[in-house]
Amino acid sequence: MIANIISLTRDKDTEADARRASEGKGHVVIDDVAVVFGSGSDAHTAVERTTLDVKPGEFLCILGPSGCGKSTLLNSVAGFVQPTAGSVKVDGKAVTQPGPDRGMVFQQYSLMPWKSVRDNIAFGPLLAGHSRSEAQSIAYTFLNMVGLSRFAKHYPSELSGGMQQRVGIARALANYPSVLLMDEPFGALDAQTRLMMQENLLRIWEDFGTTVMFVTHDVDEAVFLADRVVVMSAAPGRIIDDFKVDIPRPRTPEIYTDETFVALKRRCMERIRSESLRAFDQQNH
């Protein structure tokens, strides 16, 4: 019992430390960014001149038709893709490569299959210079947070898809990033698991205050999670709408029938449908 109390206290202290560390941090400024792949006749513009300001602690969802450059825009913030024009800054510092201030969660779980769940999460803190015991302590803290502490010594192949993605989120948070980047992280999950993961993510986000940029195709998911929803055009992608989500938090699945939710969902769907039709026409001409 005493050990459990100490563990819970340590977890709460860690959450408080993370929130203090993240306060005022995680300001993302995408300034007139364009991304072009290839050159000459093979050049393909994935993202057209795009500007976006994401405030510290904000939960932003990015919607748009397939192939519109959502993931490319997210990868430019991660530092995996360098803009052809314009700039990306996090807390005033230009993004030129990946860094521990930005955690990334992919649709595919991207866990190291030869490492245990605990060691997958501890890997980042080890790279950051923590001792092995410190890194494992951090790993257990985040495993408790995502409800998987009893699976610490299991390997990824022994977990369900939803559990693996919880490990992925824990791993991304283990370096206490000021920005959490999520590229359709729940896209491969069944509907029930997906809803559970959405609620779990909101709880963690509310505890940490981390800025979140979340790419999704799912309009319901975007409106349920976000403070703001931005909609990108058909390729080449650019932001064509920016909706504020005026729905109180904390949110539960009951809001799916709320008039505000339904109205905003309809506006998003109408915009995406028109862009998807335009993209379809482009592909057939």
N, C-alpha and C positions, 0 to 999 in steps of 0.2 A: 504493500500500500504506500509506504513512504517513498519507495523508488518511483512508483507511478506519479506521485505528487511532485517529486523533484523533476521528473521528465516533463510533465505538463507545464510546470513553472518555467523550465528552460525553453520549451517551445514558445510560450507566451513572451518571454524575454526576447527570443530571437525574432518573433514577429514585430515586437515593438522596436527593436534595433533596426530591422529592415525598413519599417515605416519611417523612422527618423532619418535613415540614410537616404530614402527615396524622396522625402519631402523637398519640393522645389526642383527636383531633378527629373530627367526624362522629357525635356522639351525638344521635340523633333521639328526641324524646319527643312522642308523640301522646297528649294527655291529654283523655279524655272528649269526643272530637270527634264532632260530628254535622254532616251536610251535607244541606240541604234546598234543592231547586230549585223555583222558583215560589212561589205563595202562595194562600191560601184553598183553594177546591175543586180548584185546579190544582197544589197543593203535592205534591211527590214527594220522599220521603226516600231519598236515595241511600246515605248512610252513617248508621247508627244509632250511638248512643253507643259509641265505640271508644277503647280505650287500648292503647298499644303502646310498648315501650321497645327501641330498636335501639342496641346498644353500638357504640362506635367500632371501625371495621375489620371489623364483622360483615357477612356476606353473608346477607341475608334474602330469601326468596322468598315471594310472596303468591299463593295459589291460591284458586280459587272458581268457582262457576258463572257463566255469562255474565250480565252486567247486575247483578252483586252489589256494585258500587262499588269494585272493586280500583283502577281507573284514577283514580277520583275521590279516593280516599284518597291515592294517589301524587301527584296534582296538588295536593292540599292541602299536601304537603311541599314541592313545587316552588314554591308560591306562586301558582299559576295559579287556584286555587279557594280562597276564604276560607271557613273553617268557620262554620256557623250557630251552633254552640255549641262550647265547649271551645277548646283551643289546640294549636298545633304549635310546637315549639321545636327549634332545631338549635344545639348547644353552648350552651344556656341562653338563646339569643336568639330572641324570638318571630318566626315567619315571617309576614310581611305582604305580601311580593311576591317575584318571582323574584330570585335573586342568584347571583353567581359561585361561592359556596361550595357550590352545588348544580348539578351537570351533569345534563342530561336527554337520554335517547336514546329516540326514538319507534319504533313499528313501521314507519311510513312514514318514509323516510330523511330528509326535511325538509332536504335540502341546497339551497343556492342555485344554481340551474342556470346562472346567468350568471357564476358565479365558478369558477375552477379548484379542483381538489382542495386544493392548497396554500393558496389564499386562503380557502376555506371554513374550514379549520382555524385560519388566522391571524386570522380575523375577531374572535374573542373576545379574544385577547391585545391586538389593536389597540384594542378598546373599553376594555380595562383600563388603557390608557396606555402600552403598549410601543411602541417605535419600529417602523417597518416592517421593518427588518432583524432586530430582535429577534423580532418576531412570526413572520417567515418562518423564522427559526432554530428557534423552538419548533415550528412546523408540521412542519419536516423531522424533528425529533426524534420526534414522535409518528407521522409517516408511517413512519419506520424501525421503530417499535415495532409497528405493525400490518402491516408487510411490504408497504407500498405506495409506497415512496420513488420508484420509477421512474415512478409515475403522477402525480407532483406537478402536472404542467402539463396533465393531462387534465381534462375536464369530467365532471360526474356522469353525464350521459347516455351516456358512453363506457365506463362501468363496469358490471359485473354487480351484482345485488342484494346479494350477500354483500360485495363490495368497497365498495359504497356504505355499507353498514352499518358496515364497519370505519372508513371515513372519519367516520361519525357518532360512533362511539365515540372516535376520536382528537380530534374537535372538542370533544366533551363534556369530555375530560380536559385539554384545552389550557390551561384556567384553573386547573388543579390543585385541583379541588373536593374538599371533605372528604366529600361525599356524592354518589354516582352513582345517579341514578334511571332505571330502564329499564322501559319499558312495552311488553311483548311484542316486544322488539327483533328476535327471530329468527323471528317468526311467519310471515312471508311467504317464508321461505327453504326450499329443498328439504332433505330429511333429511340428506344428506351435508354440505352447506354449513353447516347448522345445528349439527351435531356439531363441525365444525371451529371454528365461531365460539364455541361454548361453551368448548372447550379454550383457545382464544386469550384469551377473556375471563378465565378463571381464571388464566392466566399473568400477564396485566396486573394483575389484582386482587392477586395474591400479590406482585408487584413493588411496587405502590403502597400497599397497605394501606388503600385507600379504603373507606368504608362503602358497601355496595351494597344498594339496595332494588329488587327485580326482580319485576315482575308477569308471570305466565304462566298459560296454560291447561294446559300440558304437565307432567304429574306427573313423568315421567322427568327432564325438564329441571330441575325444581325440586329434586328429590332429588340429582341429579348436582352441581348448582352450590352449594347452600346450606349454611350452618351451621345455619340454622333455617328451617322451613317453617311459615307460618301459613295457616290455612284460613278463608275468609270464608263466611258464610251466604248463602243466597238473599236477594234484596232484601227489606227494606232491609239492607244489608250490615253485619255485625259479625263480630268474630273469635270463632270457635267452637272452634278447636284451634290448638295451638302445639307443633310437633314439633321436637325437637333431632335433627340428623343426625349420628350418631356413626360417621362413615365417615372413615378417615384421608385426609389429603392428602399429596402431590398425587394427584389422581384421574384415572383414564383410563377409557375406555369398558368395560374389562373388569369394572368394578364393577357393571355392569348385571345380572350373574348372581350377585353377592354376596348371601348370605342376609339380611344387614342391610338392604341396598338393597331387595330384593324385599319384605321384611316391611313396611318403612316405606312403600313405594309402595302396597302393598295397603291399609294403614290410611288413607292419604290418599285413595285412589280410593273407598273405601267411604264416607268422610265426604262427599266431593264428590258422589258418586252420590246419596246420600240428599238432599242439598241441591238438586241439579239436579232430582230428582223433585218435591220440594216446590215449586220455582220453576215447574215445568211445570204442576203442579196449580193454583198461584195464577193462572197466565195463562189457565187454562181454566175458572175459576169466577168 
